[in-house]
């Protein structure tokens, strides 16, 4: 009985990991996200091939990181381009 429970938990764990990974695969569409980063907004563009372009970052890097964690998958922490339109003081 214990083996069946352990096997079920292992299957559930791997199913969740696989589902999470597959849900972040590029879908061939352009996605634009407007992020509230405190003072102003940041814009994250996901290209049809799954690349990320970040426009502006706001004044607080912690707030930006929290916003990006909701969109960019945990195993992919790379932004291909960063565009800064102005500097925060």
C-alpha positions as CSV (number, residue, x, y, z in Angstrom):
1,X,0.0,0.0,0.0
2,X,2.9,2.4,0.8
3,X,4.5,1.7,-2.5
4,X,1.3,2.7,-4.3
5,X,1.1,6.0,-2.3
6,X,4.8,6.8,-3.0
7,X,4.3,5.9,-6.7
8,X,1.3,8.1,-6.9
9,X,3.1,11.0,-5.3
10,X,6.1,10.6,-7.7
11,X,3.7,10.6,-10.7
12,X,1.9,13.6,-9.4
13,X,5.2,15.5,-8.8
14,X,6.6,14.8,-12.3
15,X,3.2,15.5,-14.0
16,X,3.2,19.0,-12.3
17,X,6.8,19.7,-13.3
18,X,6.1,18.7,-16.9
19,X,2.8,20.6,-17.1
20,X,4.5,23.7,-15.7
21,X,7.4,23.4,-18.2
22,X,5.0,22.9,-21.2
23,X,2.8,25.8,-20.2
24,X,5.7,28.2,-20.7
25,X,6.7,27.0,-24.2
26,X,6.5,29.7,-26.9
27,X,3.1,29.6,-28.7
28,X,4.2,31.5,-31.8
29,X,2.4,34.7,-30.8
30,X,3.6,38.1,-29.7
31,X,2.9,38.9,-26.1
32,X,3.2,42.3,-24.5
33,X,3.1,42.7,-20.7
34,X,2.8,46.1,-18.9
35,X,4.3,45.8,-15.5
36,X,3.6,48.1,-12.5
37,X,7.1,48.7,-11.0
38,X,6.3,51.5,-8.6
39,X,7.4,54.7,-10.2
40,X,6.2,54.2,-13.7
41,X,5.8,51.1,-15.8
42,X,8.0,48.5,-17.4
43,X,7.1,46.7,-20.6
44,X,8.1,43.1,-21.3
45,X,7.7,41.8,-24.8
46,X,7.8,38.1,-25.5
47,X,8.5,37.4,-29.2
48,X,6.9,34.6,-31.1
49,X,10.1,32.6,-30.7
50,X,10.1,33.0,-26.9
51,X,12.7,35.7,-26.6
52,X,12.2,38.5,-24.0
53,X,12.7,42.3,-24.5
54,X,12.4,44.6,-21.5
55,X,11.6,48.3,-22.0
56,X,12.4,50.4,-18.9
57,X,12.8,48.9,-15.4
58,X,11.5,51.4,-12.9
59,X,13.5,52.7,-9.9
60,X,13.3,49.6,-7.7
61,X,14.9,46.3,-8.9
62,X,13.1,44.2,-6.2
63,X,9.7,45.3,-7.5
64,X,10.8,44.5,-11.1
65,X,12.1,41.1,-10.1
66,X,8.8,40.2,-8.4
67,X,6.8,41.3,-11.5
68,X,9.1,39.3,-13.9
69,X,8.9,36.2,-11.8
70,X,5.2,36.0,-12.5
71,X,5.8,35.9,-16.3
72,X,9.2,34.4,-17.1
73,X,9.5,30.7,-16.2
74,X,11.7,29.7,-13.2
75,X,14.1,27.8,-15.4
76,X,14.6,30.7,-17.9
77,X,16.1,33.9,-16.5
78,X,17.5,35.5,-19.6
79,X,16.4,38.8,-21.3
80,X,17.7,39.2,-24.8
81,X,17.4,43.0,-25.0
82,X,17.0,45.9,-22.5
83,X,15.8,49.3,-23.7
84,X,16.1,52.2,-21.3
85,X,14.1,55.3,-22.3
86,X,15.1,57.5,-19.3
87,X,17.0,57.4,-16.1
88,X,15.4,57.4,-12.6
89,X,17.1,59.6,-10.0
